[in-house]
């Protein structure tokens, strides 16, 4: 773990403050700050099997907003992140979203999940409230482009295309199975996988499904064992994937598992056998290896906040907050939903090889896909 002497921490904090915080900061009295608070609504899993994603994403965003508020906020206004637990259950997400709208939030921010996002689509289309930087790469949030929906992360289609390219080109595999969560998340991924493989004149050998928020993988394993499968593309959360990998290890099945960034590699790799072969696609780099100046500020801010175990999900939450804050700062006269959406379409930011770019016809800020490998795969490269 990296450590910094106090003098170096002060120097780095000072050097990067101008970068990570919006440039224009105005001070105001405490009374004014309390009256003119910028409210954002975040609904995600804070309990249940997916809670680690919700908590870590929220943690990164709050660390950024806390330091932002300490430096005067956005044009003198403090940011308040309202957070409600939905347990990764769509019905609760709908309820939470209605509560946020009644509370007068400026935008919905940092939601987690495809089925949860799908459940509130009618609300988003009717109310046109900004839906910003959800933790999902589902196709229905990308195409067609909706005026009030903005994604930061790469799409699941891009992640799956990178995974399949690796399996076919690098590993030379052809017998590939698909294991999906039985909901809109799984269906969105299935559409993408079938389309990508069709273009390569291939198809999945079998498709197996399992229930959301469940870790019952026995039926799935039986299907995989009955076929001469070489690789498994898994779509879901980390607990059922961990269980499936461990069951496959017990049955001595030699399989390479791939999965999406929704898994959270910081959860998975510590809970699987050392010989298990795993490759995860990611939408942001490892913060401990990242060379972006924003990554350096992220590490300083997180450690100043008392967090020593850093991961990609926290970094994504931090980046979400960074983008929102810099865009909102441009609405100096009046921070309305209309101004926020207009300024998002004009937002561009570059940091070494890190490029966030939106436009009227492109509401996805990042395009790059990264990989995380288990040690068993690293040794074979």
N, C-alpha and C positions, 0 to 999 in steps of 0.2 A: 504493500500500500504506500502511495506517495504521501510524503509529509512536507510541509513548508515552514521554514522559520518565520517568526512573527514579522520581522522587517520585510522579508520577501513577500509575505501575504499582503502587507500594507501597500507595497509597491505595485503588486499585481492588481490588487483591488482598485487602486487609483488609476492605473493605466487602462484597465478595461471598462471602467464605469461608464465612460462616454460612449463606448461601443454597445454595451448590453442594455443600456437604458435609453429611452427616447431622448433626443437632443434637447427639445424645448421643455423645460420644467419651470412652472410658476408656483410660488409658495402662496399660501392663504391661511386664514385663521382656522383653528380647530372647529369652531362652530360651522363655518362654511363647508368644511370637509365633510362633516356629519350630515349636512343637508343635501349636498350635491354628490352623493356616492354613485359610482358606476357599478351597477349590479350585473353579474353574469350568473347564469344557472347551469350547474353541472350535475347531471344524473348518471351515476354508474354504480357498479357493484362495489360496495364497501363491506359486504358480508357475503359468505358463500364461496363456491369454488373459484370464482373469477375475481375475488376481492383484491388480490394482490395487484392486479392490473389497475383497478380503479384507484386504489390507495397510492400507488407509486406515481401514476400520471398526475393525480391531484397534488401530490407532494412537490413535484417539480414545478408545477404552475404556481403554487402558493409561495414557494421560495422566491420565484421571480417577482411576483406581485408584492410580496412583503418588502423587498428591497426597493422596488419602484415606489411604493407608498411612503417609505422612509425618506425618499428623495423628492417628495412633493407630488407624487402621483402623476396623473395625466392632465396636463394643463391646470394643475391645482386641485384636481379631484381624485379622491381615493378610489381604488378598485376593491370591490367586495365580491368574493367568489362564494356564492351560495351552493351548498353541496347536499344532495339527497341520495340515499341508498335505494337502488332498484334491484339488487341481488341478481342482475343479469336476466331479469324476467320482464318481458315486454309490457305486460299489463301495468306493472308498477312504474315503468318508464313513462307511460302515457299519463298516469296520475301525477307524477312528479313534474312533468312538463306543464300541465295545466296549472299546478301550484306556482311554478316560476312565472308564468304569464300573468297570473293574478297579482304576483308580487312586483310586476313591472320591470322585469329584467331587460337589459338592452339586447342581450343575445343569449342563445344556448351555446355552451362552450364545453369541449372536451368530453362529450358523451363516449361511452365505451360499448361497442358491440354492433353487429349487423342486425340481429333480430330486434333489438331495442330501437335502433335507428329506423328500421322498416316500419315498426309499429306507430311511430309518430309522423310518418310521411304525410298523412292527411292533414295533420295540424300544421306542418311546415308549409304545405301548399296553400292552405286556407289563410293562415295568419301572416305568412311571408316574414316571419321572425328569422333573423340571421342564425344559421346553424353552422358553427365554426369549429374546424379542426377535430372532427370525431375520430375516435380510435377504431377505425375500420376502413377497409379498402374496397367495400362493396360496390359493384358496378352501378347500382341504381342511384348512388350518390355522385356519380361521375358523368353519366351519360343518360339522358341529355343534360346539358348544363343548366342548372337552376340558378336564378338570380340571387337567392338567399342562402345557398349551400356552398361552403368553401372547405376544401380538404387541404391539409398540409402534406400528409404522407403519400407515398406511392400507392397505387391501386393493387388490389389482390391479383388482378390480371397480370400486372407487371411482375409481381412476386412469383406467381405460378409459372409464368413464362420463363423466368430466370431459373426456377427449380427444375423444370422439365428440360431446359437446355443443358443444365448440368448433368441430369440423369442420363440423357441420351448421348450428348457429345463427349462428356468427360468420363462417365462410368460405363457407357455403351450398353445401357439397360434398355430392354424392350418390353419386358413383362412387368407392368406397373399396375398396382391396385390403388383405389381411391377409398379412403375412409372419411366419412363426413358426418357432421352434426346434423340431425334430422330437423332442420328449420331453414329459414331464409339464408343464414350464413352458409350452410352446406350447399344449398341449391345454387347460390351465387358462384361458389367455387367450382361446383360441378359443371356449370355452364362454361366457365373459363377453361377448365381442364379439357373438356371435350372439344372445345373450339381449337385450342392450341395443338392438341394431339391430332385432330383431324387435318390440320394444315401440314402436319408431318407424316400423314398417311399411317397413323397409329391410333389405337384406342385403348382404354383401360381394360384390363383383364376382368376385374370385378369391381363393383361399387358396394360398399357396406355402410350401413347407417347406424347411429346410436343416438340415444335421447340426450337432449341438452341438460346440463347440470347433473349428469350421471356418469359413473365410471365403470359401468357394466360392459366389459369388453370380451367376455367369453364367447359370445356368438360371433363377434367380429373375428376373433382369433381362429375359430374353427373354419371360417370361410377362407382366411389367408392360408392356413395350413393345408387346405385341400387343393390349393393351386401351387404351381411352381413360380411363385412371385419373387421378383428380385428387389423391388422397391415399393414403398408405400407412401403415397402422398396423403397426409393427415390434415383434416380441417376441423379445428375445434379448440378446446382449452387444454391447459397443460396437465391437469390431473388425470383425465381419461387417457391422454397420450402417454403419460408416465406409466400408468397401469398397463396399457397395451404393450409398451416396450418391455416392461418387466415380465409380463406373461410370455412374450415371444422369446425372451432370454431363457426362461425356465423350460420352454419347449425346444430350445436350441434351434430356433429358426434364424437363419442368416439373412436378415433383411436390412436394407438401408431405409430409414424413415426420414421424410422431409416434412416440414410444416411451415406455416405462415408466422409472421411477426406477432400475431395475436397470442402466441404461446408464451412469450417472455423467456428468453434463454437463461436469464439469471435464476429462474425457478427450476427449469428442467434439468440442466446438466449435473446438478448436485444430487439428483434423485434417481439416476439410472446407473446400471452396471457399467463398469469401465470399458467393457468390450462392445457396448452398443454403438451402432453406427447411426449418427443423427446429423442432418444438415437443416438449419433453419434459415429462411430468408428474413432480412431485417430492413427497416426503412430509415434508420439513423445509425451512425457508426457507434462503436464501443467508445463511451466517453473517456475512458482511460487511455485510449490510443488515438483519439481524434485530434487533428491538428488545427481545427477551426479556432479562431480567437474566441468565438462564443462558447466553445467547449471549455476553454481555459477559465472563462468567467463563471460558467456553470459549476465547475469543480470548486472554485473559490467560494461561491455563494452557498453551495450545498454543505460544504465543510464548516463554513461560518455559522450555518444553521444547525450544526450538530450531526449531520449525516456523513458517515464514513463509507458505507457500502453503496456505491453508485452504479446505476444501470441505465440501459437505453430507454426504458419506459419513463423514468424520471426526466431524462434529457428531452424526450419528445414533449412532455408536459411543459417543460421550461421553454422550449422553442415555440409551442403554441401561445404561451403567455407573451413571449417576446414579439411575435408577429402581431397579435391583437393590440398590444400596447403601442407599437410603432405606427400602426395604421390609425388607431383611435386618436393619437396625438395630432394627426393631420386635420382633424375636425375641430379647429380652434374656435370657430364662431358658435357652433352647436353640434354636439355629439349625438346625432340622431341615427336611427337604423339606416335611413337612406344614405346619409353621408358615409357611414361605416362601410356599407356595401360598395359604394362608388369608389372609395379610396382603396379598398381591397383589390379591386380590378386594376388598379394602377400601381400596386405595390411590387417593387423589385428590390432585392438585397443580395449583395455578394460578399463572401468572406472566404478568401483563398479559393478552393474548389467547391465551396458551398454556395449554391445559388437558389434563392427562393424567388419564384417569378409567377405572378398571376396576370391575367388579362381578361377582357370581356368574354372571350371564348375558351379560356383555360382557368378553371377554378381549382386547380391542383398545384400547390406551390413547389413540391419536391418530386423528382422523377427517379432518383437513383435507388437501386436495390443492393444490399450488402448480404454477406453470408456469415453464419456462425456454424462451426463444426465441432462435434464431439472429438475427444482425443483419439478415439479409435479410427476416425476418418482422417484426422490430421496426419497420423502415422503412415497412412497409405499414400499420401500426396508427395 
